[in-house]
Amino acid sequence: MALATREAYGRDLRDLESDCIEHGVTSLADITPRLLADHLRRLHRERGLQSSSVARHLATMRVFFRFLKANNEINDDPARLLEAPSRWRKLPDVLSPIQMQQLLNAPSPECSRLWTRDRAMLELMYAAGLRASEVGALKVRDYNETLGVLLVNGKGGKQRIVPIGAPAQDAVECYLEGLYQELIAHGTGRDNGHLLLSSTGRPLERVAVWQIVGRCARWAGLHHVHPHMLRHSFATHLLTGGADLRVVQELLGHSDIATTQVYTHVDERRLREVVSRHHPRA
């Protein structure tokens, strides 16, 4: 199990513990199905969690109480009969190609001393559909200049090779030949071979990636832009351009094609155009 997954399950159980204590329940034996159901409802209604996040909380509780029952620490499993919340299909937020270009062009010498790093990061995220954690984990050796590809270490330790275009390669080369050398020297060995570094020469953490994306979006005059939006835009623009769904699935590193199919909504406009152009009664 990936470290991020274990941490998420730990947070889920701490949330449950806090909720139980708040409602006067301090013993595992006193936890009832009603209490668990109310906990899930509060996660959704009061904390505003999406159904996918609530479903993960439920999965965490099911495994936890099944473990307790198997080890005779409780007599009954209060999570056994709980029903999973419906997995609402929310369409992803995407940037238009024009907005995407505005974002990519936002880093400049006038905005930041680290502008070549910021542009390289944005170009890589859009060119390869990277998650925030994936772009921060990139190492110099993961970039193959000759082949123009990235080796991406995704969720669950899965690896994938993603080709990147000339704009992203140019941005990376510009960064490596200049600012990167300065950051390496400043960091005195703290980079651990990572490609994208902080101003102190350390690897970029996930929160820093969020901050950089948000800052560049503000420079571009865009609002409510987050790192995953670049990944959504990558997939959406590929499908709009005619890419095969299975290919996009491989590039994103999705295990299940159903996860990738959420992006097919973008084809509706293209389909309407095709029908209008070719159907005799359009």
DOFIKOL-32432 format. One record per residue (C-alpha): residue number from 1; residue in three letters; x, y, z. Coordinates in nm, 3 decimals. Layout:
BEGIN
{i: NUM, aa: ALA, c1: X, c2: Y, c3: Z}
...
This chain:
BEGIN
{i: 1, aa: MET, c1: 0.000, c2: 0.000, c3: 0.000}
{i: 2, aa: ALA, c1: 0.133, c2: 0.342, c3: -0.095}
{i: 3, aa: LEU, c1: 0.243, c2: 0.577, c3: 0.183}
{i: 4, aa: ALA, c1: -0.008, c2: 0.844, c3: 0.077}
{i: 5, aa: THR, c1: -0.289, c2: 0.586, c3: 0.098}
{i: 6, aa: ARG, c1: -0.187, c2: 0.475, c3: 0.447}
{i: 7, aa: GLU, c1: -0.174, c2: 0.837, c3: 0.559}
{i: 8, aa: ALA, c1: -0.522, c2: 0.899, c3: 0.417}
{i: 9, aa: TYR, c1: -0.664, c2: 0.597, c3: 0.602}
{i: 10, aa: GLY, c1: -0.500, c2: 0.719, c3: 0.922}
{i: 11, aa: ARG, c1: -0.664, c2: 1.061, c3: 0.881}
{i: 12, aa: ASP, c1: -0.999, c2: 0.893, c3: 0.823}
{i: 13, aa: LEU, c1: -0.975, c2: 0.699, c3: 1.149}
{i: 14, aa: ARG, c1: -0.865, c2: 1.008, c3: 1.342}
{i: 15, aa: ASP, c1: -1.170, c2: 1.191, c3: 1.201}
{i: 16, aa: LEU, c1: -1.392, c2: 0.907, c3: 1.322}
{i: 17, aa: GLU, c1: -1.228, c2: 0.906, c3: 1.665}
{i: 18, aa: SER, c1: -1.281, c2: 1.281, c3: 1.706}
{i: 19, aa: ASP, c1: -1.644, c2: 1.252, c3: 1.600}
{i: 20, aa: CYS, c1: -1.708, c2: 0.967, c3: 1.842}
{i: 21, aa: ILE, c1: -1.551, c2: 1.153, c3: 2.135}
{i: 22, aa: GLU, c1: -1.749, c2: 1.466, c3: 2.045}
{i: 23, aa: HIS, c1: -2.070, c2: 1.263, c3: 2.070}
{i: 24, aa: GLY, c1: -1.977, c2: 1.097, c3: 2.397}
{i: 25, aa: VAL, c1: -1.862, c2: 0.761, c3: 2.266}
{i: 26, aa: THR, c1: -1.523, c2: 0.655, c3: 2.403}
{i: 27, aa: SER, c1: -1.541, c2: 0.276, c3: 2.371}
{i: 28, aa: LEU, c1: -1.520, c2: 0.071, c3: 2.052}
{i: 29, aa: ALA, c1: -1.797, c2: -0.153, c3: 2.184}
{i: 30, aa: ASP, c1: -2.036, c2: 0.146, c3: 2.199}
{i: 31, aa: ILE, c1: -1.997, c2: 0.241, c3: 1.831}
{i: 32, aa: THR, c1: -2.320, c2: 0.168, c3: 1.648}
{i: 33, aa: PRO, c1: -2.417, c2: 0.156, c3: 1.278}
{i: 34, aa: ARG, c1: -2.626, c2: 0.471, c3: 1.335}
{i: 35, aa: LEU, c1: -2.324, c2: 0.658, c3: 1.472}
{i: 36, aa: LEU, c1: -2.116, c2: 0.558, c3: 1.170}
{i: 37, aa: ALA, c1: -2.393, c2: 0.654, c3: 0.928}
{i: 38, aa: ASP, c1: -2.430, c2: 0.993, c3: 1.100}
{i: 39, aa: HIS, c1: -2.053, c2: 1.039, c3: 1.080}
{i: 40, aa: LEU, c1: -2.059, c2: 0.984, c3: 0.705}
{i: 41, aa: ARG, c1: -2.348, c2: 1.227, c3: 0.664}
{i: 42, aa: ARG, c1: -2.163, c2: 1.491, c3: 0.862}
{i: 43, aa: LEU, c1: -1.855, c2: 1.447, c3: 0.644}
{i: 44, aa: HIS, c1: -2.066, c2: 1.523, c3: 0.341}
{i: 45, aa: ARG, c1: -2.304, c2: 1.791, c3: 0.472}
{i: 46, aa: GLU, c1: -2.088, c2: 1.979, c3: 0.721}
{i: 47, aa: ARG, c1: -1.740, c2: 1.933, c3: 0.578}
{i: 48, aa: GLY, c1: -1.848, c2: 1.929, c3: 0.216}
{i: 49, aa: LEU, c1: -1.661, c2: 1.612, c3: 0.117}
{i: 50, aa: GLN, c1: -1.736, c2: 1.466, c3: -0.224}
{i: 51, aa: SER, c1: -1.900, c2: 1.123, c3: -0.238}
{i: 52, aa: SER, c1: -1.571, c2: 0.966, c3: -0.353}
{i: 53, aa: SER, c1: -1.401, c2: 1.090, c3: -0.034}
{i: 54, aa: VAL, c1: -1.693, c2: 0.976, c3: 0.182}
{i: 55, aa: ALA, c1: -1.674, c2: 0.636, c3: 0.012}
{i: 56, aa: ARG, c1: -1.306, c2: 0.612, c3: 0.109}
{i: 57, aa: HIS, c1: -1.393, c2: 0.694, c3: 0.472}
{i: 58, aa: LEU, c1: -1.649, c2: 0.412, c3: 0.460}
{i: 59, aa: ALA, c1: -1.395, c2: 0.170, c3: 0.311}
{i: 60, aa: THR, c1: -1.152, c2: 0.262, c3: 0.589}
{i: 61, aa: MET, c1: -1.416, c2: 0.194, c3: 0.855}
{i: 62, aa: ARG, c1: -1.516, c2: -0.139, c3: 0.700}
{i: 63, aa: VAL, c1: -1.159, c2: -0.269, c3: 0.699}
{i: 64, aa: PHE, c1: -1.093, c2: -0.136, c3: 1.050}
{i: 65, aa: PHE, c1: -1.400, c2: -0.290, c3: 1.212}
{i: 66, aa: ARG, c1: -1.356, c2: -0.616, c3: 1.018}
{i: 67, aa: PHE, c1: -1.004, c2: -0.633, c3: 1.165}
{i: 68, aa: LEU, c1: -1.133, c2: -0.567, c3: 1.517}
{i: 69, aa: LYS, c1: -1.403, c2: -0.836, c3: 1.479}
{i: 70, aa: ALA, c1: -1.153, c2: -1.091, c3: 1.346}
{i: 71, aa: ASN, c1: -0.930, c2: -1.027, c3: 1.647}
{i: 72, aa: ASN, c1: -1.223, c2: -1.054, c3: 1.893}
{i: 73, aa: GLU, c1: -1.188, c2: -0.696, c3: 2.009}
{i: 74, aa: ILE, c1: -1.555, c2: -0.630, c3: 1.935}
{i: 75, aa: ASN, c1: -1.854, c2: -0.867, c3: 1.924}
{i: 76, aa: ASP, c1: -2.037, c2: -0.711, c3: 1.629}
{i: 77, aa: ASP, c1: -1.918, c2: -0.522, c3: 1.322}
{i: 78, aa: PRO, c1: -2.109, c2: -0.188, c3: 1.313}
{i: 79, aa: ALA, c1: -1.989, c2: -0.106, c3: 0.960}
{i: 80, aa: ARG, c1: -2.102, c2: -0.434, c3: 0.803}
{i: 81, aa: LEU, c1: -2.441, c2: -0.314, c3: 0.679}
{i: 82, aa: LEU, c1: -2.353, c2: 0.041, c3: 0.582}
{i: 83, aa: GLU, c1: -2.427, c2: 0.126, c3: 0.221}
{i: 84, aa: ALA, c1: -2.174, c2: 0.313, c3: 0.010}
{i: 85, aa: PRO, c1: -2.272, c2: 0.662, c3: -0.104}
{i: 86, aa: SER, c1: -2.343, c2: 0.699, c3: -0.472}
{i: 87, aa: ARG, c1: -2.033, c2: 0.792, c3: -0.673}
{i: 88, aa: TRP, c1: -2.148, c2: 1.115, c3: -0.831}
{i: 89, aa: ARG, c1: -1.982, c2: 1.179, c3: -1.164}
{i: 90, aa: LYS, c1: -1.848, c2: 1.532, c3: -1.155}
{i: 91, aa: LEU, c1: -1.709, c2: 1.669, c3: -1.476}
{i: 92, aa: PRO, c1: -1.350, c2: 1.786, c3: -1.437}
{i: 93, aa: ASP, c1: -1.261, c2: 2.154, c3: -1.445}
{i: 94, aa: VAL, c1: -1.045, c2: 2.227, c3: -1.746}
{i: 95, aa: LEU, c1: -0.872, c2: 2.525, c3: -1.900}
{i: 96, aa: SER, c1: -0.933, c2: 2.614, c3: -2.261}
{i: 97, aa: PRO, c1: -0.630, c2: 2.594, c3: -2.493}
{i: 98, aa: ILE, c1: -0.607, c2: 2.974, c3: -2.487}
{i: 99, aa: GLN, c1: -0.620, c2: 2.985, c3: -2.106}
{i: 100, aa: MET, c1: -0.363, c2: 2.707, c3: -2.091}
{i: 101, aa: GLN, c1: -0.129, c2: 2.907, c3: -2.311}
{i: 102, aa: GLN, c1: -0.178, c2: 3.213, c3: -2.090}
{i: 103, aa: LEU, c1: -0.083, c2: 3.007, c3: -1.785}
{i: 104, aa: LEU, c1: 0.225, c2: 2.859, c3: -1.950}
{i: 105, aa: ASN, c1: 0.343, c2: 3.202, c3: -2.060}
{i: 106, aa: ALA, c1: 0.283, c2: 3.363, c3: -1.719}
{i: 107, aa: PRO, c1: 0.626, c2: 3.297, c3: -1.561}
{i: 108, aa: SER, c1: 0.871, c2: 3.567, c3: -1.671}
{i: 109, aa: PRO, c1: 1.185, c2: 3.743, c3: -1.544}
{i: 110, aa: GLU, c1: 0.966, c2: 4.032, c3: -1.431}
{i: 111, aa: CYS, c1: 0.757, c2: 3.804, c3: -1.209}
{i: 112, aa: SER, c1: 1.013, c2: 3.583, c3: -1.038}
{i: 113, aa: ARG, c1: 1.380, c2: 3.494, c3: -1.022}
{i: 114, aa: LEU, c1: 1.269, c2: 3.131, c3: -1.045}
{i: 115, aa: TRP, c1: 1.063, c2: 3.181, c3: -1.359}
{i: 116, aa: THR, c1: 1.246, c2: 2.919, c3: -1.568}
{i: 117, aa: ARG, c1: 1.176, c2: 2.655, c3: -1.301}
{i: 118, aa: ASP, c1: 0.811, c2: 2.759, c3: -1.282}
{i: 119, aa: ARG, c1: 0.769, c2: 2.745, c3: -1.659}
{i: 120, aa: ALA, c1: 0.944, c2: 2.407, c3: -1.681}
{i: 121, aa: MET, c1: 0.715, c2: 2.272, c3: -1.409}
{i: 122, aa: LEU, c1: 0.397, c2: 2.396, c3: -1.577}
{i: 123, aa: GLU, c1: 0.507, c2: 2.271, c3: -1.918}
{i: 124, aa: LEU, c1: 0.583, c2: 1.925, c3: -1.780}
{i: 125, aa: MET, c1: 0.252, c2: 1.904, c3: -1.591}
{i: 126, aa: TYR, c1: 0.055, c2: 1.992, c3: -1.903}
{i: 127, aa: ALA, c1: 0.269, c2: 1.798, c3: -2.151}
{i: 128, aa: ALA, c1: 0.261, c2: 1.475, c3: -1.949}
{i: 129, aa: GLY, c1: -0.061, c2: 1.504, c3: -1.744}
{i: 130, aa: LEU, c1: 0.127, c2: 1.490, c3: -1.415}
{i: 131, aa: ARG, c1: -0.019, c2: 1.495, c3: -1.067}
{i: 132, aa: ALA, c1: 0.128, c2: 1.743, c3: -0.818}
{i: 133, aa: SER, c1: 0.302, c2: 1.460, c3: -0.632}
{i: 134, aa: GLU, c1: 0.442, c2: 1.319, c3: -0.955}
{i: 135, aa: VAL, c1: 0.598, c2: 1.642, c3: -1.079}
{i: 136, aa: GLY, c1: 0.759, c2: 1.703, c3: -0.741}
{i: 137, aa: ALA, c1: 0.904, c2: 1.350, c3: -0.743}
{i: 138, aa: LEU, c1: 1.066, c2: 1.381, c3: -1.086}
{i: 139, aa: LYS, c1: 1.440, c2: 1.329, c3: -1.089}
{i: 140, aa: VAL, c1: 1.687, c2: 1.450, c3: -1.347}
{i: 141, aa: ARG, c1: 1.745, c2: 1.093, c3: -1.460}
{i: 142, aa: ASP, c1: 1.370, c2: 1.055, c3: -1.532}
{i: 143, aa: TYR, c1: 1.401, c2: 1.303, c3: -1.819}
{i: 144, aa: ASN, c1: 1.542, c2: 1.152, c3: -2.138}
{i: 145, aa: GLU, c1: 1.651, c2: 1.438, c3: -2.361}
{i: 146, aa: THR, c1: 1.737, c2: 1.212, c3: -2.656}
{i: 147, aa: LEU, c1: 1.400, c2: 1.035, c3: -2.671}
{i: 148, aa: GLY, c1: 1.197, c2: 1.329, c3: -2.541}
{i: 149, aa: VAL, c1: 1.019, c2: 1.125, c3: -2.274}
{i: 150, aa: LEU, c1: 0.959, c2: 1.125, c3: -1.900}
{i: 151, aa: LEU, c1: 0.965, c2: 0.826, c3: -1.669}
{i: 152, aa: VAL, c1: 0.681, c2: 0.901, c3: -1.427}
{i: 153, aa: ASN, c1: 0.643, c2: 0.729, c3: -1.090}
{i: 154, aa: GLY, c1: 0.270, c2: 0.725, c3: -1.026}
{i: 155, aa: LYS, c1: 0.031, c2: 0.600, c3: -0.763}
{i: 156, aa: GLY, c1: 0.101, c2: 0.264, c3: -0.605}
{i: 157, aa: GLY, c1: 0.456, c2: 0.260, c3: -0.736}
{i: 158, aa: LYS, c1: 0.337, c2: 0.219, c3: -1.097}
{i: 159, aa: GLN, c1: 0.564, c2: 0.365, c3: -1.363}
{i: 160, aa: ARG, c1: 0.476, c2: 0.498, c3: -1.705}
{i: 161, aa: ILE, c1: 0.670, c2: 0.654, c3: -1.989}
{i: 162, aa: VAL, c1: 0.515, c2: 0.969, c3: -2.136}
{i: 163, aa: PRO, c1: 0.644, c2: 1.154, c3: -2.443}
{i: 164, aa: ILE, c1: 0.668, c2: 1.531, c3: -2.413}
{i: 165, aa: GLY, c1: 0.669, c2: 1.786, c3: -2.692}
{i: 166, aa: ALA, c1: 0.924, c2: 2.045, c3: -2.796}
{i: 167, aa: PRO, c1: 0.787, c2: 2.332, c3: -2.581}
{i: 168, aa: ALA, c1: 0.824, c2: 2.127, c3: -2.263}
{i: 169, aa: GLN, c1: 1.168, c2: 2.003, c3: -2.365}
{i: 170, aa: ASP, c1: 1.284, c2: 2.356, c3: -2.444}
{i: 171, aa: ALA, c1: 1.157, c2: 2.480, c3: -2.107}
{i: 172, aa: VAL, c1: 1.335, c2: 2.199, c3: -1.921}
{i: 173, aa: GLU, c1: 1.660, c2: 2.258, c3: -2.111}
{i: 174, aa: CYS, c1: 1.647, c2: 2.632, c3: -2.038}
{i: 175, aa: TYR, c1: 1.599, c2: 2.558, c3: -1.668}
{i: 176, aa: LEU, c1: 1.869, c2: 2.289, c3: -1.651}
{i: 177, aa: GLU, c1: 2.129, c2: 2.503, c3: -1.826}
{i: 178, aa: GLY, c1: 2.078, c2: 2.804, c3: -1.603}
{i: 179, aa: LEU, c1: 1.882, c2: 2.828, c3: -1.280}
{i: 180, aa: TYR, c1: 1.910, c2: 2.459, c3: -1.196}
{i: 181, aa: GLN, c1: 2.288, c2: 2.484, c3: -1.168}
{i: 182, aa: GLU, c1: 2.251, c2: 2.780, c3: -0.933}
{i: 183, aa: LEU, c1: 1.999, c2: 2.597, c3: -0.714}
{i: 184, aa: ILE, c1: 2.219, c2: 2.287, c3: -0.704}
{i: 185, aa: ALA, c1: 2.514, c2: 2.494, c3: -0.586}
{i: 186, aa: HIS, c1: 2.300, c2: 2.671, c3: -0.327}
{i: 187, aa: GLY, c1: 2.153, c2: 2.347, c3: -0.198}
{i: 188, aa: THR, c1: 2.491, c2: 2.182, c3: -0.133}
{i: 189, aa: GLY, c1: 2.371, c2: 1.828, c3: -0.197}
{i: 190, aa: ARG, c1: 2.016, c2: 1.853, c3: -0.061}
{i: 191, aa: ASP, c1: 1.851, c2: 1.802, c3: -0.400}
{i: 192, aa: ASN, c1: 1.866, c2: 1.418, c3: -0.388}
{i: 193, aa: GLY, c1: 1.877, c2: 1.413, c3: -0.767}
{i: 194, aa: HIS, c1: 1.539, c2: 1.582, c3: -0.808}
{i: 195, aa: LEU, c1: 1.467, c2: 1.789, c3: -1.116}
{i: 196, aa: LEU, c1: 1.255, c2: 2.072, c3: -0.976}
{i: 197, aa: LEU, c1: 1.403, c2: 2.246, c3: -0.676}
{i: 198, aa: SER, c1: 1.305, c2: 2.512, c3: -0.427}
{i: 199, aa: SER, c1: 1.495, c2: 2.837, c3: -0.379}
{i: 200, aa: THR, c1: 1.703, c2: 2.659, c3: -0.114}
{i: 201, aa: GLY, c1: 1.795, c2: 2.371, c3: -0.343}
{i: 202, aa: ARG, c1: 1.558, c2: 2.118, c3: -0.190}
{i: 203, aa: PRO, c1: 1.306, c2: 1.902, c3: -0.383}
{i: 204, aa: LEU, c1: 0.971, c2: 2.071, c3: -0.439}
{i: 205, aa: GLU, c1: 0.704, c2: 1.944, c3: -0.202}
{i: 206, aa: ARG, c1: 0.343, c2: 1.894, c3: -0.306}
{i: 207, aa: VAL, c1: 0.222, c2: 2.207, c3: -0.127}
{i: 208, aa: ALA, c1: 0.486, c2: 2.414, c3: -0.309}
{i: 209, aa: VAL, c1: 0.357, c2: 2.285, c3: -0.644}
{i: 210, aa: TRP, c1: 0.008, c2: 2.406, c3: -0.549}
{i: 211, aa: GLN, c1: 0.145, c2: 2.745, c3: -0.449}
{i: 212, aa: ILE, c1: 0.343, c2: 2.788, c3: -0.770}
{i: 213, aa: VAL, c1: 0.045, c2: 2.696, c3: -0.989}
{i: 214, aa: GLY, c1: -0.179, c2: 2.937, c3: -0.799}
{i: 215, aa: ARG, c1: 0.076, c2: 3.216, c3: -0.822}
{i: 216, aa: CYS, c1: 0.130, c2: 3.167, c3: -1.196}
{i: 217, aa: ALA, c1: -0.246, c2: 3.159, c3: -1.250}
{i: 218, aa: ARG, c1: -0.280, c2: 3.495, c3: -1.079}
{i: 219, aa: TRP, c1: -0.006, c2: 3.638, c3: -1.302}
{i: 220, aa: ALA, c1: -0.205, c2: 3.508, c3: -1.601}
{i: 221, aa: GLY, c1: -0.527, c2: 3.665, c3: -1.475}
{i: 222, aa: LEU, c1: -0.689, c2: 3.324, c3: -1.415}
{i: 223, aa: HIS, c1: -0.884, c2: 3.219, c3: -1.107}
{i: 224, aa: HIS, c1: -0.942, c2: 2.896, c3: -0.914}
{i: 225, aa: VAL, c1: -0.667, c2: 2.707, c3: -1.096}
{i: 226, aa: HIS, c1: -0.518, c2: 2.404, c3: -0.920}
{i: 227, aa: PRO, c1: -0.254, c2: 2.150, c3: -1.026}
{i: 228, aa: HIS, c1: -0.498, c2: 1.874, c3: -1.115}
{i: 229, aa: MET, c1: -0.666, c2: 2.113, c3: -1.359}
{i: 230, aa: LEU, c1: -0.355, c2: 2.089, c3: -1.578}
{i: 231, aa: ARG, c1: -0.390, c2: 1.709, c3: -1.577}
{i: 232, aa: HIS, c1: -0.758, c2: 1.742, c3: -1.666}
{i: 233, aa: SER, c1: -0.672, c2: 1.983, c3: -1.946}
{i: 234, aa: PHE, c1: -0.403, c2: 1.747, c3: -2.078}
{i: 235, aa: ALA, c1: -0.653, c2: 1.461, c3: -2.113}
{i: 236, aa: THR, c1: -0.937, c2: 1.679, c3: -2.238}
{i: 237, aa: HIS, c1: -0.730, c2: 1.847, c3: -2.509}
{i: 238, aa: LEU, c1: -0.593, c2: 1.512, c3: -2.627}
{i: 239, aa: LEU, c1: -0.941, c2: 1.364, c3: -2.665}
{i: 240, aa: THR, c1: -1.071, c2: 1.679, c3: -2.832}
{i: 241, aa: GLY, c1: -0.785, c2: 1.648, c3: -3.080}
{i: 242, aa: GLY, c1: -0.886, c2: 1.291, c3: -3.164}
{i: 243, aa: ALA, c1: -0.663, c2: 1.082, c3: -2.937}
{i: 244, aa: ASP, c1: -0.774, c2: 0.728, c3: -2.860}
{i: 245, aa: LEU, c1: -0.926, c2: 0.681, c3: -2.515}
{i: 246, aa: ARG, c1: -0.702, c2: 0.380, c3: -2.443}
{i: 247, aa: VAL, c1: -0.393, c2: 0.585, c3: -2.525}
{i: 248, aa: VAL, c1: -0.503, c2: 0.863, c3: -2.290}
{i: 249, aa: GLN, c1: -0.565, c2: 0.601, c3: -2.022}
{i: 250, aa: GLU, c1: -0.205, c2: 0.479, c3: -2.056}
{i: 251, aa: LEU, c1: -0.064, c2: 0.831, c3: -2.052}
{i: 252, aa: LEU, c1: -0.257, c2: 0.918, c3: -1.736}
{i: 253, aa: GLY, c1: -0.164, c2: 0.593, c3: -1.564}
{i: 254, aa: HIS, c1: -0.526, c2: 0.493, c3: -1.496}
{i: 255, aa: SER, c1: -0.579, c2: 0.126, c3: -1.408}
{i: 256, aa: ASP, c1: -0.947, c2: 0.137, c3: -1.506}
{i: 257, aa: ILE, c1: -1.062, c2: 0.295, c3: -1.831}
{i: 258, aa: ALA, c1: -1.385, c2: 0.400, c3: -1.657}
{i: 259, aa: THR, c1: -1.176, c2: 0.659, c3: -1.472}
{i: 260, aa: THR, c1: -1.059, c2: 0.802, c3: -1.804}
{i: 261, aa: GLN, c1: -1.407, c2: 0.803, c3: -1.958}
{i: 262, aa: VAL, c1: -1.506, c2: 1.107, c3: -1.752}
{i: 263, aa: TYR, c1: -1.309, c2: 1.311, c3: -2.005}
{i: 264, aa: THR, c1: -1.519, c2: 1.197, c3: -2.299}
{i: 265, aa: HIS, c1: -1.771, c2: 1.471, c3: -2.224}
{i: 266, aa: VAL, c1: -1.545, c2: 1.702, c3: -2.421}
{i: 267, aa: ASP, c1: -1.623, c2: 1.510, c3: -2.739}
{i: 268, aa: GLU, c1: -1.987, c2: 1.619, c3: -2.731}
{i: 269, aa: ARG, c1: -1.911, c2: 1.946, c3: -2.907}
{i: 270, aa: ARG, c1: -1.700, c2: 1.770, c3: -3.169}
{i: 271, aa: LEU, c1: -1.970, c2: 1.507, c3: -3.222}
{i: 272, aa: ARG, c1: -2.234, c2: 1.774, c3: -3.273}
{i: 273, aa: GLU, c1: -2.014, c2: 1.938, c3: -3.534}
{i: 274, aa: VAL, c1: -1.967, c2: 1.606, c3: -3.717}
{i: 275, aa: VAL, c1: -2.339, c2: 1.529, c3: -3.713}
{i: 276, aa: SER, c1: -2.424, c2: 1.880, c3: -3.830}
{i: 277, aa: ARG, c1: -2.176, c2: 1.852, c3: -4.115}
{i: 278, aa: HIS, c1: -2.258, c2: 1.502, c3: -4.238}
{i: 279, aa: HIS, c1: -2.609, c2: 1.400, c3: -4.131}
{i: 280, aa: PRO, c1: -2.868, c2: 1.465, c3: -4.405}
{i: 281, aa: ARG, c1: -3.132, c2: 1.578, c3: -4.155}
{i: 282, aa: ALA, c1: -2.906, c2: 1.769, c3: -3.916}
